[in-house]
Amino acid sequence: MTHVRTLPQKGFHVADFYRHLPPDVPNEEQKSLAEYIADCLGALGEYLFVFKDSYVLRKQARGRTTTFANARVYRFTCSQRPPRQYTSTLPYGRTRNRRHKVQCQPCTGILTITFPSNPCSFDFALQNDHPCHPGRPYFGVPKYIRTWIFDNPRSTPQVQREDLLKAIERGEISGATEKFLKPSLIHYWWRKAYQEKKQPSNDPWENMRLFLEDHPSVLPLIGAELTFILEAQSYAAV
């Protein structure tokens, strides 16, 4: 289990973190780890932390122990922070005049995650200066549904959505209760999953061949003619 040690007015030192890290989170990139930590902390209060900046502490970190020499710091801000106000010089009818879906809060807190440069008794230090306030509702496709789409890509977005709704009805997706998922949202995540799983080549003609072979509307009898056409097009492009 991950151990957390409280430090007075400094935050937390978190140890035994990498042993419990999910396999899909790369532990070689510190920024990805920091974003994963910020997402886990934000999920506790329905917050969303946005990456702000990163820097390296000095060899003699002022006000810190020698453990933090040359440590890498990642800072995140709350997405509900009020946006910077600008005065437009355009007429009202020519501006976007959009309204924020997310309720803004007077939040100026910062979440700081620090990774030591050398191995020590903890994996990272966490300093949470974010105040408590009402969180933001989630818009879009939840993460567990996105994970199911990536693990079970289908040939078309229509088939993907139909199979997804059937899987939700059968209770195969833990915690999923959504019954009204917009086709446009499913199409977006289907496209990302399909490109990653079913179109691994850098050659667009090869990816097109794989796509048509998997498409339910393409008859297998024209496979030879299709391959000949794609090879001819690829040769002509060269």
C-alpha positions as CSV (number, residue, x, y, z in Angstrom):
1,M,0.0,0.0,0.0
2,T,1.2,3.5,-0.8
3,H,2.5,5.2,2.4
4,V,1.9,8.9,3.0
5,R,3.8,10.8,5.6
6,T,2.5,14.2,6.8
7,L,4.9,17.1,7.0
8,P,3.9,20.3,8.9
9,Q,3.0,23.1,6.6
10,K,4.8,21.4,3.7
11,G,2.4,18.7,2.4
12,F,3.1,15.1,2.0
13,H,5.9,12.7,1.1
14,V,4.5,9.7,-0.8
15,A,6.5,6.4,-0.8
16,D,6.0,3.0,-2.3
17,F,4.2,4.6,-5.3
18,Y,5.7,2.9,-8.3
19,R,4.9,-0.6,-7.1
20,H,1.2,0.2,-7.2
21,L,1.2,2.1,-10.5
22,P,-1.2,0.8,-13.1
23,P,0.5,-0.9,-16.1
24,D,-0.9,1.6,-18.6
25,V,0.8,4.6,-17.0
26,P,4.4,5.0,-18.2
27,N,6.7,5.4,-15.2
28,E,9.6,6.7,-17.3
29,E,8.1,10.1,-18.0
30,Q,7.7,12.3,-14.9
31,K,5.2,14.6,-16.5
32,S,2.9,11.7,-17.3
33,L,3.2,10.6,-13.7
34,A,2.5,14.0,-12.4
35,E,-0.6,14.3,-14.6
36,Y,-1.8,10.9,-13.4
37,I,-1.4,12.0,-9.8
38,A,-3.2,15.2,-10.4
39,D,-6.1,13.4,-12.1
40,C,-6.4,10.9,-9.2
41,L,-6.5,13.7,-6.7
42,G,-8.9,15.7,-8.8
43,A,-11.3,12.8,-9.0
44,L,-11.7,12.8,-5.3
45,G,-13.5,16.2,-5.3
46,E,-14.7,16.3,-9.0
47,Y,-11.9,18.7,-9.8
48,L,-9.8,19.0,-12.9
49,F,-6.2,20.2,-12.6
50,V,-4.5,21.7,-15.6
51,F,-0.7,21.7,-16.1
52,K,0.8,25.1,-15.5
53,D,4.5,24.9,-15.6
54,S,7.6,22.9,-14.7
55,Y,11.0,23.8,-13.4
56,V,14.1,22.4,-11.6
57,L,15.1,23.4,-8.1
58,R,18.6,24.7,-7.5
59,K,21.4,22.5,-6.1
60,Q,20.9,24.3,-2.8
61,A,17.1,24.5,-2.6
62,R,16.3,27.4,-0.3
63,G,14.1,26.4,2.6
64,R,14.3,22.7,1.8
65,T,16.4,19.8,2.7
66,T,19.3,18.5,0.6
67,T,17.0,15.8,-0.7
68,F,15.3,18.3,-3.0
69,A,18.5,19.4,-4.7
70,N,17.9,19.5,-8.5
71,A,14.4,18.1,-8.0
72,R,11.9,18.5,-10.8
73,V,8.7,20.4,-9.9
74,Y,5.3,20.2,-11.7
75,R,2.6,22.7,-10.9
76,F,-1.1,22.4,-11.7
77,T,-4.0,24.9,-11.4
78,C,-7.7,24.4,-11.1
79,S,-9.7,24.4,-14.3
80,Q,-12.5,26.3,-12.5
81,R,-10.3,29.3,-12.0
82,P,-12.0,32.4,-13.4
83,P,-10.7,33.2,-16.9
84,R,-8.8,36.3,-17.7
85,Q,-11.2,39.0,-18.8
86,Y,-10.6,40.8,-22.1
87,T,-12.5,43.8,-23.6
88,S,-13.3,43.2,-27.2
89,T,-13.2,46.0,-29.7
90,L,-15.6,44.3,-32.1
91,P,-19.3,44.9,-32.2
92,Y,-21.4,42.5,-30.1
93,G,-22.8,40.8,-33.2
94,R,-19.3,39.8,-34.4
95,T,-18.1,38.3,-31.1
96,R,-18.5,34.6,-30.1
97,N,-20.5,35.5,-26.9
98,R,-20.2,32.0,-25.6
99,R,-21.1,31.0,-22.1
100,H,-19.0,28.8,-19.9
101,K,-20.5,25.3,-19.2
102,V,-18.2,24.9,-16.2
103,Q,-19.1,26.9,-13.1
104,C,-16.1,29.1,-12.2
105,Q,-14.9,29.5,-8.6
106,P,-12.7,32.1,-7.0
107,C,-9.9,29.5,-6.8
108,T,-6.2,30.5,-6.9
109,G,-4.8,27.3,-5.4
110,I,-1.9,25.4,-6.9
111,L,-1.1,21.7,-6.7
112,T,2.6,21.0,-6.6
113,I,4.2,17.7,-7.3
114,T,8.0,17.3,-6.8
115,F,10.2,14.4,-7.9
116,P,13.6,14.1,-6.2
117,S,16.5,13.8,-8.6
118,N,18.2,11.0,-6.6
119,P,16.7,7.9,-5.0
120,C,15.6,8.6,-1.4
121,S,13.0,7.5,1.2
122,F,10.0,8.7,-0.8
123,D,9.0,8.7,-4.5
124,F,7.5,12.3,-4.7
125,A,6.4,15.2,-2.6
126,L,2.9,16.6,-2.8
127,Q,1.9,20.1,-1.7
128,N,-1.8,20.9,-2.0
129,D,-2.7,24.5,-1.7
130,H,-6.1,24.0,-3.5
131,P,-9.1,25.1,-1.4
132,C,-12.3,23.1,-1.2
133,H,-15.1,24.3,-3.4
134,P,-17.9,22.7,-5.5
135,G,-16.5,20.6,-8.2
136,R,-17.3,20.6,-11.9
137,P,-19.7,18.2,-13.7
138,Y,-18.2,15.9,-16.3
139,F,-19.0,16.5,-19.9
140,G,-18.2,13.8,-22.5
141,V,-17.5,10.1,-22.3
142,P,-16.4,8.8,-18.9
143,K,-13.0,7.2,-18.6
144,Y,-14.3,3.6,-18.1
145,I,-16.3,3.8,-21.3
146,R,-13.3,5.2,-23.2
147,T,-11.2,2.3,-21.8
148,W,-13.8,-0.2,-23.0
149,I,-13.8,1.4,-26.5
150,F,-10.0,1.1,-26.7
151,D,-10.1,-2.5,-25.5
152,N,-12.9,-3.5,-27.8
153,P,-12.6,-1.5,-31.1
154,R,-15.2,-2.2,-33.8
155,S,-15.2,-1.8,-37.5
156,T,-17.5,1.2,-37.6
157,P,-18.7,3.8,-35.1
158,Q,-22.3,2.7,-35.4
159,V,-21.4,-0.9,-34.5
160,Q,-19.2,0.5,-31.7
161,R,-22.0,2.4,-30.2
162,E,-24.5,-0.5,-30.5
163,D,-22.1,-3.0,-28.9
164,L,-21.3,-0.5,-26.2
165,L,-24.9,0.0,-25.2
166,K,-25.5,-3.7,-25.2
167,A,-22.4,-4.2,-22.9
168,I,-23.8,-1.5,-20.6
169,E,-27.2,-3.3,-20.5
170,R,-25.6,-6.6,-19.7
171,G,-23.6,-5.0,-16.9
172,E,-20.2,-5.9,-18.4
173,I,-18.8,-2.4,-17.7
174,S,-18.4,-1.8,-14.0
175,G,-20.1,1.4,-12.9
176,A,-21.6,2.3,-16.3
177,T,-25.2,3.5,-16.2
178,E,-25.2,5.8,-19.3
179,K,-27.9,5.1,-21.8
180,F,-27.8,8.3,-23.8
181,L,-24.4,8.7,-25.4
182,K,-24.1,11.0,-28.4
183,P,-23.0,9.3,-31.6
184,S,-20.5,12.2,-32.2
185,L,-18.7,11.5,-28.9
186,I,-18.5,7.8,-29.6
187,H,-17.3,8.5,-33.1
188,Y,-14.4,10.6,-31.7
189,W,-13.1,8.0,-29.3
190,W,-13.8,5.2,-31.8
191,R,-11.6,7.0,-34.3
192,K,-8.7,7.3,-31.8
193,A,-9.0,3.7,-30.7
194,Y,-9.3,2.4,-34.3
195,Q,-6.3,4.3,-35.5
196,E,-4.2,2.9,-32.6
197,K,-5.4,-0.7,-32.7
198,K,-6.4,-1.4,-36.3
199,Q,-4.2,1.0,-38.4
200,P,-0.7,0.5,-37.1
201,S,1.1,1.3,-40.5
202,N,2.5,4.6,-41.6
203,D,1.4,3.9,-45.1
204,P,-2.1,5.3,-45.6
205,W,-2.9,2.8,-48.4
206,E,-2.1,-0.1,-46.1
207,N,-4.3,1.4,-43.4
208,M,-7.1,1.8,-46.0
209,R,-6.7,-1.9,-47.0
210,L,-7.0,-3.0,-43.3
211,F,-10.0,-0.7,-42.8
212,L,-11.9,-2.1,-45.9
213,E,-11.1,-5.7,-45.0
214,D,-12.7,-5.2,-41.5
215,H,-15.7,-3.2,-42.8
216,P,-18.9,-5.2,-42.8
217,S,-20.1,-3.6,-46.1
218,V,-17.1,-4.7,-48.1
219,L,-17.5,-8.1,-49.7
220,P,-14.6,-10.6,-49.4
221,L,-14.9,-11.5,-53.1
222,I,-13.3,-8.2,-54.2
223,G,-10.3,-8.6,-51.9
224,A,-7.9,-9.4,-54.7
225,E,-9.1,-6.6,-56.9
226,L,-8.9,-4.2,-53.9
227,T,-5.4,-5.2,-53.2
228,F,-4.4,-4.7,-56.9
229,I,-6.0,-1.2,-56.9
230,L,-4.3,-0.1,-53.7
231,E,-0.9,-1.4,-54.8
232,A,-1.4,0.5,-58.1
233,Q,-2.3,3.7,-56.3
234,S,0.7,3.3,-54.0
235,Y,3.0,2.8,-57.0
236,A,1.6,5.8,-58.8
237,A,2.1,8.0,-55.8
238,V,5.8,7.1,-55.7
